[in-house]
Amino acid sequence: MKKLFLALLAVCFFCLPALAAQKTNNIKLPAPQLTKGKTIMQALSERQSVRDWSKKDLDTQTLANLVWAATGVNRPNGKRTNATAMDLREIDIYVCNKNGAYFYNAKKHMLEFITKESCGEDKAPVIIFITAKAKEDATYPYIDAGIVSENIYLFASGMGLATVARGTMPMDKAKIAKLLKLGADTKLILNHPVGYAQSEKKDSKKEAKK
Ligand SMILES: Cc1cc2nc3c(=O)[nH]c(=O)nc-3n(C[C@H](O)[C@H](O)[C@H](O)COP(=O)(O)O)c2cc1C
């Protein structure tokens, strides 16, 4: 009995702090700032793919705004900023940064820590991975992923950030899937590096006049 008690004590002593540490790695995000950014027409007029980022990091508020814009809950009924065919809500996003990888829990508006491992070298401080739970022959998940991608594009142009939708991944797809602990039914569809532009964005209207 005494041995059992000591064993339990050892479990509490060694395992609980580890579990607590894992929990503290989750990031409860601040509410999105709904009055920030350019007008929707300005954001549309400035949307473009940018592939050149400065080292400047995104602060937690900007990250919170970004993931919410991508696929956050925007109504009391739990529906999202992104339209989704047949209200499937099969899209999930993952965030990778210098601290590791996180799952965006949209219902809780929280980043759930997955791993400290890197999702691949990239110039941008943050990469968003867009995934979908999808059957092999399903097409809607790819369309739905494109809608989340456009949300990210418009958020970036509206907030003075730089991004590009990429089908090509920063490292081997299978490795990323393993790192993000994706289920066998989950497809990795697109990724979006997001950060501040290295160089001034090209003014496409000025370019067109040349
Ligand atoms: C589904 C999809 C996949 C894409 N994959 C890549 C990619 O792997 N690498 C890349 O540099 N750009 C990628 N792009 C960005 C396109 O090249 C870009 O949108 C196109 O050149 C038009 O430029 P714009 O976005 O500035 O208008 C992708 C875009 C889409 C919609």
Ligand as a Chemical Component Dictionary entry (heavy atoms), coordinates in Angstrom:
data_LIG
# 
_chem_comp.id                   LIG 
_chem_comp.type                 NON-POLYMER 
_chem_comp.pdbx_formal_charge   0 
_chem_comp.three_letter_code    LIG 
# 
loop_
_chem_comp_atom.comp_id 
_chem_comp_atom.atom_id 
_chem_comp_atom.alt_atom_id 
_chem_comp_atom.type_symbol 
_chem_comp_atom.charge 
_chem_comp_atom.model_Cartn_x 
_chem_comp_atom.model_Cartn_y 
_chem_comp_atom.model_Cartn_z 
_chem_comp_atom.pdbx_ordinal 
LIG C1  C1  C 0 -4.645 27.076 -55.833 1  
LIG C2  C2  C 0 -3.424 27.967 -55.957 2  
LIG C3  C3  C 0 -2.168 27.417 -55.822 3  
LIG C4  C4  C 0 -1.027 28.238 -55.907 4  
LIG N1  N1  N 0 0.218  27.687 -55.698 5  
LIG C5  C5  C 0 1.298  28.502 -55.706 6  
LIG C6  C6  C 0 2.577  27.954 -55.392 7  
LIG O1  O1  O 0 2.728  26.779 -55.094 8  
LIG N2  N2  N 0 3.636  28.798 -55.395 9  
LIG C7  C7  C 0 3.498  30.134 -55.685 10 
LIG O2  O2  O 0 4.508  30.859 -55.664 11 
LIG N3  N3  N 0 2.300  30.673 -55.993 12 
LIG C8  C8  C 0 1.197  29.893 -56.000 13 
LIG N4  N4  N 0 -0.050 30.433 -56.257 14 
LIG C9  C9  C 0 -0.187 31.886 -56.514 15 
LIG C10 C10 C 0 -0.402 32.176 -57.999 16 
LIG O3  O3  O 0 0.803  31.945 -58.706 17 
LIG C11 C11 C 0 -0.857 33.629 -58.145 18 
LIG O4  O4  O 0 -2.113 33.792 -57.563 19 
LIG C12 C12 C 0 -0.907 34.044 -59.612 20 
LIG O5  O5  O 0 0.369  34.141 -60.161 21 
LIG C13 C13 C 0 -1.613 35.393 -59.802 22 
LIG O6  O6  O 0 -0.909 36.405 -59.083 23 
LIG P1  P1  P 0 -1.679 37.302 -57.996 24 
LIG O7  O7  O 0 -2.141 36.384 -56.892 25 
LIG O8  O8  O 0 -0.667 38.281 -57.501 26 
LIG O9  O9  O 0 -2.832 37.943 -58.677 27 
LIG C14 C14 C 0 -1.176 29.622 -56.175 28 
LIG C15 C15 C 0 -2.469 30.165 -56.321 29 
LIG C16 C16 C 0 -3.572 29.357 -56.205 30 
LIG C17 C17 C 0 -4.958 29.978 -56.333 31 
# 
loop_
_chem_comp_bond.comp_id 
_chem_comp_bond.atom_id_1 
_chem_comp_bond.atom_id_2 
_chem_comp_bond.value_order 
_chem_comp_bond.pdbx_ordinal 
LIG C1  C2  SING 1  
LIG C2  C3  SING 2  
LIG C2  C16 DOUB 3  
LIG C3  C4  DOUB 4  
LIG C4  N1  SING 5  
LIG C4  C14 SING 6  
LIG N1  C5  DOUB 7  
LIG C5  C6  SING 8  
LIG C5  C8  SING 9  
LIG C6  O1  DOUB 10 
LIG C6  N2  SING 11 
LIG N2  C7  SING 12 
LIG C7  O2  DOUB 13 
LIG C7  N3  SING 14 
LIG N3  C8  DOUB 15 
LIG C8  N4  SING 16 
LIG N4  C9  SING 17 
LIG N4  C14 SING 18 
LIG C9  C10 SING 19 
LIG C10 O3  SING 20 
LIG C10 C11 SING 21 
LIG C11 O4  SING 22 
LIG C11 C12 SING 23 
LIG C12 O5  SING 24 
LIG C12 C13 SING 25 
LIG C13 O6  SING 26 
LIG O6  P1  SING 27 
LIG P1  O7  DOUB 28 
LIG P1  O8  SING 29 
LIG P1  O9  SING 30 
LIG C14 C15 DOUB 31 
LIG C15 C16 SING 32 
LIG C16 C17 SING 33 
# 
